[in-house]
Amino acid sequence: MLRILWLVPALPLLGVIINGILALFFERPLLLRKYYEDLEKGVHEEDSHGHGAEDHPLFHHWYRQLVSITGPSVVGAAFFVALVCVLILVKRPPHERVFQLDLFTWIQSGEFRTAFSLYLDPLSSVMILVVTGVGFLIHVYSVGYMAHEKGYARYFVYLNLFTFAMLVLVLASNYLLLFVGWEAVGLCSYLLIGYWYEKKSASDAGKKAFIVNRVGDFGFALGMFLLFWTVGSLNFSEVFPKALEMWEAGTLTPAVATAITLLLFVGATGKSAQIPLYVWLPDAMEGPTPVSALIHAATMVTAGVYMVARSNVLYLMSPTTLTVVAVIGGATALFAATIGVAQNDMKRVLAYSTVSQLGYMFLACGVGAFTAGIFHLMTHAFFKALLFLGSGSVMHALAGELDIRKMGGLKKYMPVTFWTFFLATLAISGIPGFSGFFSKDEILWRAFSSPFGGKVFWLLGTVAAFVTAFYMFRMVFLAFFGETRLSPELKEHVHESPKVMTVPLMILAVLSVVGGFVGIPPILGGSNRFEHFLEPVFEKGAELVPAAPHHFSHSLELGLMVLAVLVAAAGIYLAYHFYMKKPELPGKVAEKYPVLYDVVANKYYVDEIYHAIVVYPVYRFSVFLWEVFDVLVVDGIVNGVGRVLLGTGQAVRRLQTGVVHTYAVSLLIGAVILVGYLIFG
C-alpha cells in the first residue's frame, strides 16, 4: 500500500501540467486580447495587479473556474495520500518505520548509482503532512485572495510547482535528489516573489532572493562533493551507517566532519534565512501574501532545518559545527526580533518574526535537540501561516494597506480575522496551552540542559521570547484595538473577508491551539509522543552524544518554564503599556534615543552595508570587465585576429595576378629550388 507514495509529489505536478496548459492556451491569448483592446480604447489599469478590471470577461472566464478547482484539489489529494501513507507507517514497529520506493535509476556512472527514489520515515512524514496540509489551506485561501489577478492560472502553476519541488526535497532518499528539490524551490521562490514582475520592487526582490540563495547553495554543493569524496555515497541509507563505521575506525576525522557540516550549513543559512544570508526574506514580502505564508512559514525556509536534522549523525560528529549552528541560530533569533520592534509594515514585521523563529529552530539543532527543532518547525507552520494569511485578510479589507499606524479598531470590523490572528499571536508568544508554548519551552530547556548547550544559549532564547511577545502584541494593539485611524475612504471599504479566506484561518487557528498537544513534556504529565515518534530517526546519532555533565532536577525545569512564561507576559504587558495605556510613550522614547531608534528602524543598515562592501564593488568590477576588459582585451583579440587574417588575405591576393607566364616562371623557380635542395641538401 505504501507504493502509492509516488502520488504525493505526482499530484501537484499534475496540477502544474493542467494549469500550465490553461495558462498557455487560454489565459495568455485572453490577456493579449485585453491588452490590445485597452490600447485601442486608451484605457489604463488602476494598478499593476489587475485590480479595477474585474468587469472584463477575462475575470469570469470558464478556465479560471477550472484553475480554482484544480490548483487546491491536487494538493488536497496529495495530503490525503500522505496521511494514508503515514498512518500505514505508524502501524509498523518503531524500528521498522522506514520505507524506500525506488522509481527508476537516475544516474549510473561506473560504481556510482543514484536512483530517483522516495524515502518515508517519521521525519519525512512530519514534513509531507505539513507541506501538503498547510499548503492545501493556503491554496484554498488563494482562490479568494487572488480572484481578481490577471495571471491567475500562472500563479497556481507556480504554487503547484513549488509544492511539488518541496515534496521532492523532503521525500528524497539521497542528497543529490534533495539538492534538486532544494534548487527547484529556489527557482519557484524567484517566480512567486516576482509574480508582479511589472513592479520593479517585486522583480528586484525576486532576483535578490535568487542570488542570495545561490551563495548558500554553492556551499551546500561543496559540502555534498566533500561528503561523496569521503564516504563514497550520497544515499541516506548508506551515508550515515558508513560514516559511523569510518568514525569508529578513525578514517573520518573531526576536521573532515566539521568541513562537511559547515559547508552544508552554509546552504542552510541561505535557504532558511540566517545570519548573514537572511537579507532576502524581508524583501520577499513583495510577493502575494499567500506566497509569504507558503514559502516563509511552512515550506521553503524550513528546508535548511530539515536538512540539518536529516544529517544529525554528521553534525553530532562535530561539536564545533554544532556550536556554530547554535550561535548563529540564537543570534539570529534575537537580532531579527529586535528589528521587528520598529517595523510598521505588517508583513515586514512577520518576515523578521519568521527569521527569528527559524533562529530558534537552529538553536535547537545546535544544542543537539533535533526533535525540538522539528517540533517547533511544525507548530510554527501553523501559527505563522495563520499570521500571514491574517495579514492578507487585513490587506484585502483595506485595499492593500499594510501600515499598522494607519489602522486601529479593526476588531469590530473583522471579528474572524481578529480572533484567529489573536490566537496565533498567543501561540507565537509562548502562552501556555497554545502550540508555540510547548515547542518553544522544549527548545529553551534543551538549550539549558543539553551537553552541547549552556546558560548563554538559554539566555539568548529567553530574551528573544520577551522581544517576540512585545513586537507581536505591539502589532495586534495598533492594528485591532483602540480608536480607528482609518481614512474615510478605507472606512467605507473595510469588511470581513469571504469564507473561502476565513475558513482556512479558522482551521489554522485550531491547529495553532491544539497542535502542540502531541508534544506535552513529562514535567506537565505528558509523554512527549512527538519525540518518541521521531526517536528512530535520531537514535543512530544518539550514540555520539556525550553524557550530560550535570543532572538537572524537575523543579529546575518547571522553574525555567514558569520564568519563560513570565518573560513573555512581561513583553505583552510592556506592549500594552506603550501602545494602549500610554500611546505617547513610543514617540518620547524615539525622541530620547534617536540614534538607537534610527539604527533599529533601518534594520541596522545591513542592506546598506552589504551594498557598499559587496554589491557595489561587484557592480563596478562588472562594469570594468564590460567597458575595459571586454572591449580592449576580448574584443581586441577577436578584432585583432580578424584584422591580421584580413591583411594576410590581402597580401596573398596580390600573388594571384591572373597572368599565365608569371605562374610558369613561379613553377620553374620552385622546381629549381626543390632540385637544388635534393642535390645539395
KACORVEN-V749032 format. One record per pair of residues at least 24 apart in sequence whose C-alpha atoms are under 10 Angstrom apart, sorted by the first residue. I is the first residue (numbers start at 1). J is the second residue. Records with the same first field share a line. If there is no record, write none. Layout:
I: J  J
This chain:
1: 84  85  88
2: 81  82  84  85  86  87  88  89  99  100  101  120
3: 85  99  100  101  102  103  118
4: 81  82  84  85  101
5: 78  81  82  84  85  86  99  100  101  118  119  120  171
6: 78  81  82  101  102  103  117  118  168  171
7: 74  77  78  79  81  82
8: 74  75  76  77  78  79  80  81  82  83  85  128  132  163  164  167  168  171
9: 74  75  78  79  82  118  128  132  160  161  163  164  165  166  167  168  169  171
10: 74  75  78  164  167  168
11: 73  74  75  76  77  78  79  81  160  163  164
12: 70  71  72  73  74  75  76  77  78  132  157  159  160  161  162  163  164  165  167
13: 74  75  157  160  161  162  163  164  165
14: 70  71  74  75  157  160  161  164
15: 67  69  70  71  72  73  74  75  156  157  158  159  160  161  164
16: 70  71  74  153  154  156  157  158  159  160  161  162  163  164
17: 157  160  161
18: 66  67  70  71  153  157
19: 63  64  66  67  68  70  71  152  153  154  155  156  157  158  160
20: 67  153  154  155  156  157  158
21: 153  154  157
22: 63  64  66  67  153  154  157
23: 63  64  67  151  152  153  154  155  156  157
24: 153  154
26: 58  61  62  63  64  153
27: 58  61  63  64  150  151  152  153  154
28: 150  151  153  154
30: 57  58  59  61  150
31: 58  150  151
33: 58
34: 58
47: 198  199
48: 149  150  196  197  198  199
49: 146  148  149  150  151  195  196  197  198  199
50: 148  149  150  151  196
51: 147  148  149  150  399
52: 148
53: 148  149  150
54: 147  148  149  150
55: 148
58: 148  149  150
59: 147  148  149  150  152
60: 147  148
63: 152  153
64: 143  147  151  152  153
65: 143  153
66: 153
67: 143  152  153  154  155  156  157
68: 139  140  142  143  144  147  152  153  156
69: 139  140  143
70: 153  156  160
71: 136  139  140  142  143  153  155  156  157  159  160
72: 135  136  137  138  139  140  141  142  143  156  159  160
73: 136  139  140
74: 132  136  139  160
75: 131  132  133  134  135  136  137  138  139  140  159  160  163  164
76: 132  133  134  135  136  137  139  140
77: 132  133  136
78: 128  129  131  132  133  136  163  164  167
79: 128  129  130  131  132  133  134  135  136
80: 129  132  133
81: 129  132
82: 120  125  126  128  129  132  133
83: 125  126  128  129  132  133
85: 120  125
86: 120  121  122  124  125  126  128  129
87: 125
89: 120  121  122  125
90: 121  122  125  533
94: 122  532  533  534  535  536  537
95: 535  536  537  539
96: 121  536
97: 121  122  533  534  536  537
98: 122  123  124  536  537
99: 173
100: 171  172  173  237
101: 171  172  173
102: 173
106: 177
111: 232
112: 232  233  234
113: 233  234  235
114: 173  174  175  176  177  233  234  235
115: 172  173  174  176  177  235
116: 168  172  173  174  176  177
117: 168  171  172  173  174  177  235
118: 167  168  169  170  171  172  173  174  177
119: 168  170  171  172  173  174  236  237
120: 170  171  172  173
121: 171  533  534  536  537
122: 530  532  533  534  535  536  537
123: 170  171  306  309  310  371  374  533  534  535  536  537  538
124: 167  169  170  171  172  306  310  534  537
125: 170  171  534
126: 170  374  375  377  378  530  533  534
127: 166  167  169  170  171  298  299  302  303  306  374  377  378
128: 163  166  167  168  169  170  171  299
129: 167  378
130: 298  299  377  378  379  381  382
131: 163  164  166  167  170  294  295  298  299  300  378  381
132: 163  164  166  167  298  299
133: 298  382
134: 293  294  297  298  299  381  382  385  386  504  507  508
135: 159  160  162  163  290  293  294  295  298  299  381  385
136: 163  294  504
137: 290  294  385  386  389  500  501  503  504  505  507  508
138: 289  290  291  292  293  294  385  386  389  501  504  505
139: 290  291  294  501  504
140: 290  500  501  503  504
141: 290  389  392  393  498  499  500  501  502  503  504  505
142: 288  289  290  291  389  392  500  501
143: 290  500  501
144: 393  396  497  498  499  500  501  502
145: 288  289  290  389  392  393  395  396  497  498  500  501
146: 288  289  290  396
149: 196
150: 196
151: 195  196
154: 191  192  195
155: 191  192  195  196  288  291
156: 192
157: 188  192
158: 187  188  189  190  191  192  195  291
159: 188  189  191  192  290  291  294  295
160: 188
161: 185  187  188
162: 186  187  188  189  191  192  291  294  295  299  300
163: 188  294  295  299  300
165: 300
166: 295  299  300  303
167: 299
169: 300  303  306  307
170: 299  303  306  307  310
172: 235  236
173: 234  235  236  237
174: 233  234  235  236  237  238  239
175: 220  221  224  227  228  233  234  235  236  239  307  311
176: 221  224  225  234  235
177: 234  235
178: 303  307
179: 217  220  221  224
181: 303
182: 217  220  267  271  300  303  304  307
183: 210  213  214  217  271
185: 271  295  299  300  301  303
186: 210  211  213  214  217  271  295  300
187: 213
188: 295  300
189: 284  287  291  292  294  295  296  300
190: 284  287
191: 287
192: 284  286  287  288  290  291  292  295
193: 281  283  284  285  286  287  288  289  291  292  295
194: 284  285  286  287  288
195: 286  287  288  291
196: 286  287  288
197: 286  287
199: 286
200: 286
201: 283  284  286  287
202: 283  284  285  286  287  288
203: 284  286  287
204: 283  284  286
205: 280  281  282  283  284  285  286  287
206: 280  281  283  284  285  286  287
207: 280  284
208: 279  280  281  283  284
209: 270  271  273  277  278  279  280  281  282  283  284
210: 270  271  280
211: 270  280
212: 269  270  271  273  276  277  278  279  280  281
213: 266  267  268  269  270  271  272  273  277  278  280
214: 267  270  271
215: 266  267  269  270  271  277
216: 263  264  265  266  267  268  269  270  271  272  273  277
217: 263  264  265  266  267  268  269  270  271
218: 263  264  266  267  270
219: 260  262  263  264  265  266  267  268  269  270
220: 260  261  262  263  264  265  266  267  268  269  270
221: 263  264  266  267
222: 259  260  263  264  266  267
223: 257  259  260  261  262  263  264  265  266  267
224: 260  261  263  264
225: 260
226: 256  257  259  260  261  263
227: 256  257  259  260  261  263  264  314
228: 260
230: 256  257  260
236: 310  311
239: 311  313  314
240: 310  311  312  313  314  540  541
241: 313  540  541
243: 313  314  317
244: 313  314  317  540  541  543  544
247: 314  317
252: 317
253: 317  318
254: 314  317  318  319  320
255: 317  318  320
256: 317  318
257: 314  315  316  317  318  319  320  321
258: 314  315  316  317  318  319  320  321  322
259: 318  320  321
260: 314  315  318  321
261: 308  311  312  314  315  316  317  318  320  321  322  325
262: 315  318  320  321  322  324  325
263: 321
264: 304  307  308  311  315
265: 304  305  307  308  315  321  322  324  325
266: 304  325
267: 303  304  307
268: 301  302  303  304  305  306  307  308  325  362
269: 301  304  305  325  328  329  358  359  362
270: 301  304
271: 300  301  302  303  304  305
272: 296  299  300  301  302  303  304  305  306  354  355  358  359  362
273: 301  302  304  332  352  354  355  356  358  359
274: 301  304  325  328  329  330  331  332  333  336  355  356  358  359  362
275: 328  329  331  332  333  335  336  355  359
276: 328  332  606  610
278: 332  336  352  355
279: 352  355  603  606  607  610
280: 607
281: 348  351  352  354  355
282: 347  348  349  350  351  352  353  354  355
283: 347  348  351
284: 347  348  351
285: 345  346  347  348  350  351
286: 347  348
288: 392
289: 347  385  388  389  390  391  392  393  395
290: 385  388  389  390  391  392
291: 385  388  389
292: 347  350  351  384  385  388  389  392
293: 350  351  381  382  384  385  386  387  388  389  390  391  392
294: 381  384  385  388  389
295: 385
296: 350  351  354  355  358  381  384  385  388
297: 350  351  354  355  357  358  377  378  380  381  382  383  384  385  386  387  388
298: 377  378  379  380  381  382  383  384  385
299: 377  381
301: 354  355  358  377
302: 358  361  374  377  378  380  381
304: 358  361  362
305: 358  359  361  362  364  365  370  373  374  377
306: 361  365  370  373  374  377
308: 362  365  366  370  373
309: 362  364  365  366  368  369  370  371  373  374  537  538
310: 370  537  538
311: 538  541
312: 365  368  369  370  537  538  539  540  541  542
313: 537  538  539  540  541  542  543  544  545
314: 541  544
315: 365  366  368  541  544
316: 365  366  367  368  452  541  542  543  544  545  546
317: 541  544  545
318: 544
319: 366  367  368  452  545
320: 366  452
321: 366
322: 362  363  364  365  366  367  368  452  453
323: 363  365  366  367  368  452  453  457
324: 362  363  366  367
325: 359  361  362  363  364  365  366  367  368
326: 359  360  361  362  363  364  365  366  367  368  447  452  453  457
327: 359  362  363  366  367  456  457  460
328: 359  360  362  363  366
329: 355  356  357  358  359  360  361  362  363  364  365  366  457  460  461
330: 356  357  358  359  360  361  362  363  364  366  447  456  457  458  459  460  461  462  464
331: 356  359  360  363  457  460  461  464
332: 356  357  358  359  360  362  363  460  464
333: 357  358  359  360  361  362  363  460  461  463  464  465  467  468
334: 359  360  460  461  462  463  464  465  466  467  468
335: 359  460  464  467  600  603  604
336: 464  467  468  600  603
337: 463  464  465  466  467  468  469  470  471  472
338: 464  467  468  470  471  600  601  603  604
339: 467  471  599  600  601  602  603  604
340: 467  468  470  471  472  474  475  600  601  603
341: 467  468  470  471  472  474  475  597  600  601
342: 471  474  586  590  597  598  599  600  601  602  603
343: 403  404  471  475  600  601  602  603
344: 402  403  404  405  406  474  475  478  601
345: 401  402  403  404  405  475
346: 387  388  391  392  394  395  401  402  403  404  405  472  475  476  479
347: 387  388  389  390  391  392  395  402  403  404
348: 402  403
349: 471  472  475
350: 384  387  388  391  471  472  475
351: 384  388
352: 603
353: 384  428  468  471  472
354: 380  381  384
356: 461  464  465  468
357: 384  428  440  461  464  465  468
359: 461  464
360: 439  440  443  444  460  461  464  465
361: 439  440  443
362: 443
363: 443  444  446  447  453  457  458  460  461
364: 440  442  443  444  445  446  447  450  453  457  461
365: 443  446  447  452
366: 447  450  452  453  457
367: 443  446  447  448  449  450  451  452  453  454  457
368: 446  447  450  451  452  453  538  541  542  545
369: 442  443  445  446  447  450  452  453  538
370: 443  446  531  534  535  537  538
371: 439  442  443  530  531  532  533  534  535  537  538
372: 438  439  440  441  442  443  444  445  446  519  530  531
373: 439  440  442  443
374: 439  530  531  534
375: 435  436  438  439  440  442  443  515  516  518  519  530  531  534
376: 435  436  437  438  439  440  441  442  443  516
377: 436  439
378: 435  436  439  512  515  516
379: 427  428  434  435  436  437  438  439  440  511  512  513  514  515  516
380: 424  427  428  435  436  439  440  512  515
381: 508  511  512
382: 424  427  428  435  436  505  507  508  509  510  511  512  513  515
383: 420  421  423  424  425  426  427  428  434  435  436  505  508  509  510  511  512  513  515
384: 421  424  425  427  428  508  512
385: 424  504  505  508  509  512
386: 417  420  421  422  423  424  425  504  505  506  507  508  509  511  512
387: 417  420  421  422  423  424  425  428  505  508  509
388: 421  505
389: 417  420  421  501  502  504  505  508
390: 416  417  418  419  420  421  422  424  497  501  502  504  505
391: 417  418  421
392: 417  497  501
393: 417  418  421  495  496  497  498  501  502  505
394: 418  479  494  495  496  497
395: 494  497
396: 493  494  495  496  497  498  501
397: 490  491  492  493  494  495  496  497
398: 486  487  489  490  491  492  493  494  495  496
399: 489  490  493  494
401: 486  490
402: 479
403: 475  478  479
404: 474  475  476  477  478  479  480  485
405: 475  478  479  484  485  486
406: 478  479  484  485  486  487  490
407: 477  478  479  480  481  482  483  484  485  486  487  490  491
408: 475  476  477  478  479  480  481  482  483  484  485  486
409: 477  478  479  480  481  482  483  484  485  486
410: 476  477  478  479  480  481  482  483  484  485  486  491  494  495  496
411: 476  477  479  480  481  482  484
412: 480  481  484  495  496
413: 480  491  494  495  496
414: 480  494  495  496  497
415: 480  495  496
416: 496  497  499  502  503  505  506
417: 480  496  497  501  502  505  506
418: 476  479  480  481  496
419: 480  505  506  509
420: 502  505  506  507  508  509  510  512
421: 476  480  505  506  508  509
422: 472  473  476  477  480  509
423: 506  508  509  510  512  513
424: 472  505  508  509  510  511  512  513
425: 468  469  472  473  475  476  512
426: 469  472  473  512  513  568  572
427: 469  509  512  513  514  515  516
428: 465  468  469  472  512  568
429: 465  466  467  468  469  470  471  472  473  565  567  568  569  571  572
430: 465  466  468  469  564  565  567  568  569
431: 469  564  565  566  568  569
432: 513  561  562  565
433: 512  513  514  515  516  517  520
434: 510  511  512  513  514  515  516  517
435: 510  511  512  513  514  515  516  517  518  519  520
436: 512  513  514  515  516
437: 513  516  520  561  564  565
438: 515  516  517  518  519  520  521  528  561
439: 515  516  517  519  520  521
440: 465  561  564
441: 521  557  560  561  562  564  565
442: 519  520  521  557  561
444: 557  560  561  564
445: 556  557  558  560  561  564
446: 557
448: 552  557  560
449: 548  549  550  551  552  557
450: 545  546  547  548  549  550
451: 545  546  547  548  549  550
452: 545  546  548
453: 548
458: 560
461: 564
462: 560  563  564  565  567  568
463: 564  567  568  571
464: 567  568
465: 564  565  567  568  569  571
466: 564  565  566  567  568  569  570  571  572  574
467: 567  568  570  571  572  574  575
468: 568  571  572
469: 567  568  569  570  571  572  573  574  575
470: 568  569  570  571  572  573  574  575  576  578
471: 571  572  574  575
472: 571  572  575
473: 571  572  573  574  575  576  579
474: 571  572  573  574  575  576  577  578  579  580
475: 575  579
476: 575  576  579
477: 575  576  578  579  580
478: 575  576  579  580  583
481: 579  580
482: 579  580
522: 554
523: 554  555  557  558  561
524: 558
